[in-house]
């Protein structure tokens, strides 16, 4: 997954103006949806 971080940077600027003494950090989490597997249990 590729991301530029633009949303984080924009929100960080807003938060820094509101809370100038706060340290703002970010963490990007991604999820994936694995490809489903069609199992044929009748052949077992």
Backbone as CSV, one residue per row, in Angstrom:
resi,resn,N_x,N_y,N_z,CA_x,CA_y,CA_z,C_x,C_y,C_z
1,UNK,0.842,-1.167,0.000,0.000,0.000,0.000,0.891,1.234,0.000
2,UNK,0.575,2.166,-0.839,1.307,3.426,-0.890,0.429,4.536,-0.331
3,UNK,1.038,5.403,0.441,0.305,6.540,1.001,1.258,7.725,1.114
4,UNK,0.731,8.917,0.950,1.574,10.113,1.021,1.589,10.735,2.409
5,UNK,0.604,10.424,3.220,0.537,11.016,4.552,-0.058,12.408,4.576
6,UNK,-0.696,12.820,3.487,-1.254,14.180,3.414,-2.325,14.441,4.467
7,UNK,-3.184,13.469,4.728,-4.228,13.675,5.739,-3.605,13.868,7.116
8,UNK,-2.588,13.065,7.428,-1.924,13.209,8.725,-1.272,14.580,8.841
9,UNK,-0.577,14.998,7.803,0.104,16.296,7.846,-0.887,17.439,8.047
10,UNK,-2.032,17.360,7.378,-3.040,18.417,7.507,-3.607,18.469,8.925
11,UNK,-3.961,17.318,9.468,-4.517,17.278,10.824,-3.456,17.666,11.843
12,UNK,-2.215,17.269,11.602,-1.129,17.629,12.518,-0.975,19.148,12.599
13,UNK,-1.064,19.823,11.465,-0.953,21.284,11.468,-2.080,21.923,12.281
14,UNK,-3.286,21.415,12.136,-4.424,21.944,12.899,-4.211,21.719,14.393
15,UNK,-3.786,20.506,14.753,-3.566,20.199,16.170,-2.413,21.005,16.755
16,UNK,-1.358,21.224,15.977,-0.218,22.010,16.473,-0.612,23.454,16.747
17,UNK,-1.516,23.992,15.929,-1.993,25.356,16.186,-2.840,25.416,17.463
18,UNK,-3.633,24.374,17.676,-4.520,24.346,18.856,-3.764,24.000,20.132
19,UNK,-2.795,23.104,20.025,-2.012,22.640,21.178,-0.524,22.797,20.868
20,UNK,-0.001,24.030,20.920,1.380,24.287,20.488,2.446,23.553,21.298
21,UNK,2.171,23.214,22.543,3.190,22.545,23.353,3.100,21.020,23.274
22,UNK,2.117,20.500,22.568,1.931,19.044,22.477,2.831,18.440,21.398
23,UNK,3.270,17.228,21.660,4.039,16.470,20.662,3.041,15.606,19.888
24,UNK,3.003,15.758,18.596,2.044,15.033,17.760,2.805,13.974,16.963
25,UNK,2.390,12.729,17.108,2.992,11.631,16.345,1.870,10.858,15.664
26,UNK,2.218,10.097,14.658,1.208,9.327,13.935,1.654,7.903,13.695
27,UNK,0.681,7.045,13.533,0.936,5.636,13.252,-0.044,5.205,12.172
28,UNK,0.475,4.656,11.096,-0.378,4.204,10.002,-0.591,2.710,10.121
29,UNK,-1.848,2.303,10.163,-2.200,0.885,10.215,-2.950,0.521,8.943
30,UNK,-2.629,-0.626,8.405,-3.321,-1.093,7.201,-3.816,-2.510,7.423
31,UNK,-4.945,-2.797,6.836,-5.476,-4.156,6.881,-5.540,-4.675,5.458
32,UNK,-5.517,-5.965,5.344,-5.669,-6.546,4.016,-6.766,-7.596,4.069
33,UNK,-7.406,-7.793,2.957,-8.438,-8.822,2.848,-7.857,-9.934,1.989
34,UNK,-7.432,-11.041,2.615,-6.827,-12.113,1.829,-7.825,-12.698,0.836
35,UNK,-7.288,-13.168,-0.265,-8.118,-13.783,-1.301,-8.790,-15.027,-0.730
36,UNK,-10.069,-15.150,-0.958,-10.779,-16.316,-0.441,-10.393,-17.560,-1.238
37,UNK,-10.409,-18.682,-0.560,-10.050,-19.957,-1.171,-11.304,-20.818,-1.228
38,UNK,-11.593,-21.345,-2.405,-12.761,-22.207,-2.579,-12.319,-23.654,-2.401
39,UNK,-12.658,-24.245,-1.259,-12.267,-25.625,-0.972,-13.396,-26.577,-1.352
40,UNK,-13.038,-27.676,-2.000,-14.008,-28.699,-2.380,-13.897,-29.846,-1.382
41,UNK,-14.734,-29.828,-0.348,-14.663,-30.846,0.693,-15.265,-32.183,0.248
42,UNK,-16.033,-32.181,-0.829,-16.621,-33.429,-1.321,-15.568,-34.377,-1.883
43,UNK,-14.447,-33.845,-2.330,-13.406,-34.694,-2.920,-12.481,-35.300,-1.872
44,UNK,-12.667,-34.964,-0.614,-11.799,-35.485,0.453,-12.310,-36.809,0.950
